[in-house]
Amino acid sequence: MSAQPAPRPTVTPRQRIAIIGSGIAGLSAAWLLSRDHRVTLFERAAKPGMGIYTVDIPWADKRTSIDIPLRVFTPAYYPSLQRLYRDAGVRTETTNHAAAYANADNQLFFHYGNLQLGRLSLSVPKLLNGPLLAQHLRLFRALQQHKDRPALAQQSFGEYLRQHDLLTDYSRRILLPALATVCTCDYDDVLAYPADILVNYLTCGVMNEGLMRASGGVDDVVAQLLESSVTLRTSMTVERIEEHEEGIRVVSAGQKEAFDRVIIATQPHHACQILSTLPDAQWHCQQLQQIPVVESRMQLHTDRSLLPASRMPLAPVSYFLPGDEQRPEATVDLTKAIRHLRNDPAILQVWNPLREARQESILADVTFSRPLVTLQSRRAVQALRKQDASQRILLTGSYLCDGIPLLDGAVDSSLRVAHLIGSSRAW
């Protein structure tokens, strides 16, 4: 992940700040700045963006709303998010994301469970596949040996695997499906990632630390981060921003409002659209256009007939691999992953559904976009990160981190912006 922000700066005079976008980047920026500045948060959806696809489960009690996608994290790779949650009072709990892998006939060929010992998570085989296990051990020995080599930053993950003869059956059938799910992209996209980013992810402790989530889901995260001092404007699409002598005007719904600064906390392609009308933003748009963004589809349904059969209790996560697709179908059985759902009927969250669930079982069907990292886009991001306190228009988002664009990268980039503007909450 990227380096920690510089020591806390002196808080600057109170400013009027507009934040465009209320995903985790916009929400964390709002929380970090709202104690010291007047913050207005613009969101084009009807509710804050981090919870835009949240679904209430009709048969569950009032505690239960389901995040789409499910936001989980591990302390090893999410230090900034964990600190934000702690400081903002977001309660967290452990989740179980042990996995099973099924072939085109929906038959298991790899299956393991997790044994939780405090913060340590131990994988326990439920279906032993000797050749795949041996390849797993060989791969992770190599990753540990190579993780600090500077050359990794100059080659793709696919080049690294091929160079060291690690693109094995295990890598194709276990590792790539798992990484494609984490990065929400195609296998080829995973192989195009800078090697050091994925080697760092796989060796930072994520394999032996259990996963966690906000106990109350995204709704609780939004409630804790969105303080009463923040002016929230939902269903407000920002048409453009305009520079003038006294600051920046935000144009939305035909109305213009002046601010001292604007923070754009959207996906890179949306940020480019907002900046495109500014005469001096051509360079920024060129850099933003080099950051690829891919779409994903996710369903929430209750059709257990699509799960693979297992002689032992099935792991919470199951991968269906038909063999000719560029992405797996990844299913999380939420009644096994989330503690307070364990006695409820099955609730399955499926990323990249390849098979049709029964129509009456579908609770939600959504698409969303995520940025990717390539060797080329990384250079663009490094250039965009060079922001300074004199700029009245600033960017934040997960795509600005030097790692996989996940929740922690969004928080980390908002921390950098908060340090530039001045925040008594920034650590």
N, C-alpha and C positions, 0 to 999 in steps of 0.2 A: 504494500500500500504506500501512499505518498507520505512524505515526511510530516511530522507534527507541525502545527502552525508556530509562528514565532511567539516570544513572550508577550503577555497581554499588553496592549497599547493603552495610552491614556484616552479616555472617552472624549470624543469630540463634541462640540455643541449640538444640541438637539436638532435633528433634521427631519424633513418630510420625505419618507421613503415609500416608493411603490414597489411591490413584489408581484411579478407576473407569473402565475403558476403556483399551485398549492399541493404539489407532490411533496415528498419528504424533503427535497432541497428547499422549496419555498417555505414549508412549515418550519424547518429548522432555522432558516434565515430569519423568519418572523419572530420565533421564540428568542433567538440570540439578540435581536436588535430592539425588541418592543419595550424593554425596560428603559432604554435610553433615548429612543426615537419614536416619532409618530409613524406607524406602519399601516399601510393600506394593502391588502392582499386581493389581487384580481384572479378570479377563476372562471373559466368559460363554462364549466359544468354547473349542475344545480347544487352540488355540495363539494367540499374540499376534495381536491384531486386524488390524494392518497387513498381515500375511501370511496372513490367514484363507483366502483363495481361491487361494493360490499352488499351481501345478500343476507337478509334475516331468514332464519330457518323457522318455518311455520309451526313445527311441532315442538320446538325447544323453548326454554324459558327466555326471559328478557336479556340474559347475559350473552346470548348466542347470536352473533353475526359473523359471517364467514368472509374473510378477506379473499379477494380475487385480484392477483395471485396471492397465495399464502405467503406472508412476510416472515421468514425465519432467518436467524443469524447465529453465528458461532463467535464467541469472544475472541478467538484467535485471529479472525479476519475483519472484525467489526469493532475496533476499539472506540472510534469516534461515536458511532451509533450507541454503543453501550453506555458511554459517558453521558450522552444527551438524554437517553432514557432515564438514567439514574438521577441526573440533575433536575429533569422535568417531572419526576415522580411517576414515570410509566412503570408499572409492575410487569415483571417478566416471569416466565416459567419454562421448564425444559419440555422438549417435544421429542418424539421418537420418529426417526426417518430411516430406519433400517430398510433394506431393499431386496426385492426379488426380481429376477429377469426371466422373461418368457420368450420363446421363439415364435415363428409364424403360426404354429399350431396351438399357441397359447399354453405350451408346456414349459415348466420351469427347467432351467439349466444352471442357474446360480441363485443362491438364496442365503441370506444371513440375517441374524437378529442383533440387537444391541443390548449389552449388559451395562447399565449405568451404575458407576461407582463414584458418587460425588460428582465432580466435574469431568471425570474420566469416562469415556464411552468405549467399551470393548466390543469388537465385532465377534460374533459367535456363529460359525457355519451351521446352517440348517440343511443344506444340500451340498455335500462336498463334491467339488469338481477339481480333481488333482491338478491337471494341466493348467487350468485357469488360475488356481491358487498359486502355483509355482511362478507363473508369469506375473501375477500381482506382486509377489515378494521381490522378484527381480527388478520390476519397474520401480518400486519405491526405494529399493537400495540405490539404484542409479540416480533417482531424483535427489536423494539426500547427498550423494557424492557430488552432483553437478550444480546444486542450487545457487552457489555463490560465484559461479563463473561469469565474468562480464560478457563473454561471447553470446550468452543467452539473449541479451537485449537486442542483438543484431540479426537473429534468425527467428523464423516462425516455429510454432510448436510442432507442426508437421515435419519441418526440416530437422528439428532436434530428435524427434522419435525415430525418424529414418536413419539419421546419422549414427545413432547408438543401437540400432536394430531393436527398437522397442515398440514398433507398430505391429504388435502381435495380435493374436485372437482375443486376448484379454483387453487390449487397448481398443480394438474395434467394437467389441460386444459389451464391454462393461464401462470402461473409462470414458469413451467418447459419448455414449448415451447420457451418462451422468453429467459430464461437462456441458453437453448441449442443453440439458435441462437447466443447469445453473446459469448459463449464459443466455438462455432462451434463443438459440440459433441453430443453424445447420451444422452437420459434422465438418463440412469444408470450412465453415466460419471458425470453428474451434481450432482446426489445424492451421488457420491463418493468423491466429492470435500470436503476439510476441511470446516467445518461449519463456522468458523470465517471469512473465505475469502468471502463467498457469503453473509453472514449477513452484513459484512462491506460494501460490494458493494451496497446492497439494501438499506442501511440506511445512506450512506454518503452524500446523496443529489441528487443522480442520478435520483430519481423519480420526483423531482420538479425543476431540472435545465434542460433547453432545450439542445438538442444535437447540435454540431457544426461540421464543416468540413473546410478543406483548400479550400478557394474560387476557386482557380485554379486547384483543385484536386491534385492527386499524382504527376503529371508532374511538377507542380509549387513547391511542396515540394522538389523534387529531384533537381530542378534547383537552389533553394535557399541554399540547404545544400551542394551541390556538387560544391565547389569553384574551380576556375581555377588552384589553387596551388596543387590540388589533382590529382595524376596520375590515371586515370581510365582505367582499362583493362577489357573489356567485352569479352564474348565468350572465357573465360580462366578458364578452370577447374583446380583447384589445385589438383595435384595427391598425393602429400605428403609434409610434412615439415621435415627438418633434422636439428638437433642441431650440432653446431660445435663451436670451441673455440671463434670465433669472433661474434657469434650471431646465427641467424636462417636462413636456406636456404629454400626458397619456390620453389618447383618444379612444373612447369606448362608447358604443351606443350613441354616437353623434355628439357626445359631451367631451369637453377638454378639461383636464385637471392638472395643475402644476405641482411638481415635486422637485426636491433638491437632487434626488437620485432615483434611478430606476434599476432594479435587480431583475434580470430575466432568468427565471427558474423553470424553463421549459426544456423539452427535448431539443437537440441542436437544429433540426430542420424547422421547428416552430420558431426558435430564436432567430434564425436566418430570415424568416418571413417578417418578423416584427422589425428587424433592423434594416430590411431591404430598402425602405423609403428614405433612410438617412443618407445624405450625400457622402459622408465620411466613413461609412460602414462597409465599403466594398471589400476591404481586406478581411474583416471579421467574417463576412458572409463566405468568402472563398475558403477560409479555414473551416468553418462550420460545415460546408458542403463536402468536405473530405471525410467527415465522420459518418460511416454507414449506420443506417437504422433499419431494423427488420421487424416485421409484424409477427405476432403469435396469436393463436386462438386458444381459448380455455373454456371448458365446460364444467359446470357443477351439476351432478346428477346422482341418482340413487340406484342405478342399474348394476347390481352386483354380479350379474351373469357374465360381464365382461372381464371379471377378475380371473386369473389362473387358478386352477385347482391345486391344493397343497395338502400333503399328509400332515404337516405341522402347521400351527397357526401362521397365516400369511403375514409377511412384513407389511408395515404401513404403506410403503412405496413399492409400486410394481411397474416394471418397464415391459412394454410390448414391442418386440422387434421383428417386424415382418421381413426384414432383410433387404428390401429394395427401396427403402425410404431414406431421406436425408436427415430425418429427425425421428427420435423415438416417440412413442405414446407413453407419457409418464403420468401415473395415477397415484394420488395420495388418498388413502382411506382416512378421512379426518377423524373418524370415531376411534382410530387406533393412535393417531398422531397427537390429538389434543385431549388432554386429560378429562375435561368436564363433558366431553361428548361421548364417552365410552359406553354409556348405556342407551344411546340413541340409535335409531335406525341408521343404516349405512348412508354416509354422505361422501361422495367421491369427487375430488377435484382433479380434472384431467387436462394436462397441457398437451397440445397438439393431438387432439382426438383423431384417430385413424379409422375407428369403427363407430357405427351409429348406435347410440344408446336409445332405449325405448323413449319415444317422444314424451310420454306422460311422466317420465322420471326426470326430465331436464328442468333444473331450477334456474340456470343461467347459461348464457352462451355469449362470450365477449371476445373482442380482439383488442390488443394493445401493442405498443411499439417499444423497442429497447435499442439503445445504441450498442455498437460493436467496437472492438479495438483491433486494428491492424498495425503493421509497422509504419505505414503511411499516415494513418489517422493519428497515431501517437505523436508524430512530429507536429501535426496541426494542433493537437491538444496542448502540447508543451508550449507552443507559441501563444495560444489563447489564455493560458494560465498566467501569463506575465501581465497582470493587472496591477494598477497602483491607485493610491488614495486620491489622486487628482481626477480620476475618471468619474463621470457622473452616471455612466451606464456600465453596469457590471454583469457578468455572467456567473451562474452557479448551476450545478447539476452533476449527476453521477458520471456523465461522460467526461468531466474535467479531472477525474482522478487518474492516478497512474496505476491502475489495476483493473479488475473486472468491474464494469459499471453497475454496482450494487448499492444498497442503502448506505453503506458506510462512505462510499465515494461522494454521495450527495451531501451528507452531513459534513464531510471533510472540506468540500469546496465551499459550503456555506460558512464554515469557520474562517476560512481565509478571507472571504468577503467581510465578515463581521470584524475581523482584525483591521482591515483597511478602513472601514467606516468608523469603528470605535464601538466597543461593547463591553460592559462590565460583566457579562455572562460568558464571554469567550475564554476558553482555557488554553 
